[in-house]
Amino acid sequence: MRISIITLFPDMFEGFKQTSIIKRGLESGVIDIQCVDMRDFTLDKHNKVDDYPYGGGAGLVLMCQPVVDAIRATRTEDSLVIMLTPQGKTLKQEIAYELSTQKHLILVCGHYEGFDERIRDYVDMELSIGDYVLTGGEVAAMVISDAVVRLVEGVITKDSHEDDSFSDGLIEYAHYTRPRVFEGKEVPEVLFSGHHENIRKYRLQSSLEKTMKYRPDLLKNRVFTKEELKIVEMIRENEE
């Protein structure tokens, strides 16, 4: 997979590309991340990529010409062009899975007061990482890249992300490691049993408990299995 990031600040991504799973994916050749400086495409003699908005108002707006030319120069037949903007779809795990199957993602980072509205005609989709405002799209591009790259086949093992939070619509179950007892708090005995089915059931219960407590909104439209319904009923009975 190739990820191209169209940005005003390519230097922001140097550290990002040198750490953890992103670095592993790059070194293995499974992924490639390139930064495209939109200033390289401006025709303005002062190297400007923004200007004051028509109709007045505070701030500056990214101009069509440099952004569109950067997209055109980067796009290939396999590209999916994504504008990073607060009005886009909110990034969720299922979207990350869909994006991980693409051959080439182009992430277009906004800045200042945003994009000239006409730039939207040159992208395939718009994506947001949440209902808040950032100074620019660079941090959002890192979030999206990280969420997608770890799902690309060959970057990490499938087992490492199959049980992640949101992968099956639930919060991930509770994890424990050494020591077995810490300040009187013990690891659940079932995790030492070696009984794989009992451990699976425990983890499903833990996942449902955490979801009901911290993210009940995730359960509103969930189609529960018979096993899950029994566990949910048991959890509610224990809370009464």
KAGI-V970186 format. One line per field, one symbol per residue. ss: DSSP state (A for helix, B for strand, O for the rest). A space follows every 50 residues. Layout:
# KAGI-V970186
ss = ???
This chain:
# KAGI-V970186
ss = OBBBBBBOOAAAAOOAAAOAAAAAAAAAOOOBBBBBBAAAAOOOOOOOOB BBOOOOOOOBBBOAAAAAAAAAAAOOOOBBBBBBBBBBBBOOAAAAAAAO OOOBBBBBBOBOOOBOAAAAAAOOBBBBOOOOOOOBOAAAAAAAAAAAAO OOBOOBOOAAAAOOOOOOOOOOOOOOOOOOBBOOBBOOAAAAOOOAAAAA AAAAAAAAAAAAAAOAAAAOOOOOOAAAAAAAAAAAAAAO
